[in-house]
Amino acid sequence: MKPPFTSMTAGLAVGVTAAVVVACAGGAYLYSRHHMRSLLETARDASLAEGDLIRVALEHQMIENDRTLIARMVESFRRLARVERLVVLDRTGVERYPAGPHAPDADLQIGSPTCQACHRYPPSQRGSSRVIETRSGAVLRTVIPIRNREECYGCHDPSHQINGILILDYNTEAVRAEMTRDLRWLVGGTAAMTLLLVGAIGTVIRFAVLRRLQRFETAARRIAAGDFDQRVPAAGSDTISWLAREFNSMADSVTGLAGEVRNQRERLETVINSIDDGIVVLDAQRRIIAANDAFLARVEHSRDQALGCCCRDLGAGGCTVADCPTAACLDSGVRQVRICERRTPQGAQAWEEVHASPVLDASGNLLQVVEVWRDISERRAAEAHLAESHRLASLGTLASGFSHELNTPLATVLTCVEGILREMPPEPAGEPDRERIRENASIAREQILRCRNVTQHFLRLSRGQRPQGDIVDLHAAIAGAVRLIEPTARAHSVKIELRPAAPGIHVRADEAELQHALINLLLNAVQACRPGGTVVAGLEAGADIRIRVTDDGCGIAPENRKRIFEPFFSARQGGTGLGLFLSLNFVRRWGGDILVESVVGEGSTFEVVLPALAGEPELAS
């Protein structure tokens, strides 16, 4: 594969091109200056030679004193193509040739810049020729003195060394044009050589450097993609070969470290996934970075679905805490703990404790939050059971003292009632008052005995003694409970109905406890009804014995339904909250249970379920 045109390639190409161009341009500049000096030297030599030739011819004609011929010679030399100016001055600087009426040439005045180009130097430093700038352009001026010789003494004073000066100006445009032409050829040749040189250097760099460096790039990309076996060919002894060997050594180290990191990560994942608590790592935007299997099972998402997803988008399996612990941890930077209630996929109630702990960097900045979800349903159940045990222990202590204190007045009242019954002689028929007194006294004695049985039961309960139980006729027990509640029902204008049931339905229980439970259920039903309401008590025999107490009263609110059997909880003003609690414990002691169905505004049904006696026939009501 050919190396791509990268920034490195472009940089090398630009650098090499710039270096070659600078070198060639410098060489061309130096060559042009040298060539210009060579051309000027050649022109100067030619000018001096021509000037000497003209001087010799003029001196010969001066000796002959043929001024007309001298003027023609000067004029003929002035018409030469390269001659810009040819002037003969006398020793005082006055133009003698060309002769005739014309204005003095300003460029030949001693104070003009053209003359000062030489006269500003001492005579010893003045050259015979120099390139100067005139109003018409640059010229190569050659100044040749016409010396006073012995042949000239006839017309000139022998004391003078110079009779005049021959000034010959050559036009330098031809020299410049030749120089420009040569420079064009030089630039063209240099450019062609530069292109060839850059191309040759680029080809060498491409195949000798870039192509080999491309192998490093390919190997690095494949190693980054997970191919840790990729290496760079390291044959040779040059710098790139040495670099390839070092790169391979580094790749070996990276491979070893990557394998170790992978093993450590697998061990860590195994450890985290073996934890029953749900663990999830969230970033500052509450996106999931990592999670263990327990958390994924809890939210019912796969790992691919959960990673990168915000915890708010996990649906019903996500956080159900209104005060999100992670949000609070991100705001405060300290550990947060919350307890939330949720429903499992099977519909069961579960309680979870959520710990949100911050993950800080070396500077103390919060980077991530680790949430730990722990199911505390069993712990809460144990705590509730412990609390109930404490309440029961307190209730037992209270019941023991209460029963002990109540037994004395009950015994006294029972003695008085029994005395009334003994001392009241039988009366002949027709005296209803005494008969009614005897009946009321009998009822009072029965209830006092029942109260004493209850107090005895509380005493046994406080001492940890369990009653032996006996065979109880349910029909009689229900009828007795209804009979005891009827006065209260009449006071509330509530009607109690006892549905007929087959005789001979028995259970094993303590009769006093069972009757106490039935009286509590009937009394609560009467108190729940409005005036004119109805309470129905019935009995059904089957695999289990079921006693139903149904009312058409106000019903039970859903939030209170699961708490009505807790001790000291009552939804009725003035209630003690112990009736249903004791009733449930009485029934459960004999292997039964109490079930509740209620609709607010329509009424409630309490169902006492007791196990049937072995060998008891199944009878339907």
WONOR-V264956 format. One line per field, one symbol per residue. phi: phi as a letter, one per 20 degrees, with the letter a starting at -180 (. if undefined). A space follows every 50 residues. Layout:
phi->???
//
This chain:
phi->.fffedffffffffffffffffffffffffffffffffffffffffffff ffffgfffffffffldffffffffffffeffeeebccddffenefdcfeo fbfffffdffefffffgdffdfgfdeefbaecddfepeceedddfeeedf feffdcfffeeceacddcddfeffffffffffffffffffffffffffff ffffffeecffffgffffffffffeoefefcdgdfoceffffffffffff fffffffffffffffffffffffeefffcbddefemefebbeffffffel cffffefnefffeemfeefdefeffffffffemcfcccccdbdfgenfec dcdddddfddefenefdbcddcdcfdffffffffffffffffffffffff fffffeffffffffffffffffeeffdffodfffffffffffffffffff ffffffffffffemedffnbedefffffffffffeggffffeldedddff cffnecceaefffffffffffffffffeeegnfcdddbccdafcecddcd cdefndfgfefedfeffmdbedfnfemdgfffgffffffdndbcdccbcf ndpccdcedcffffnffecef
//
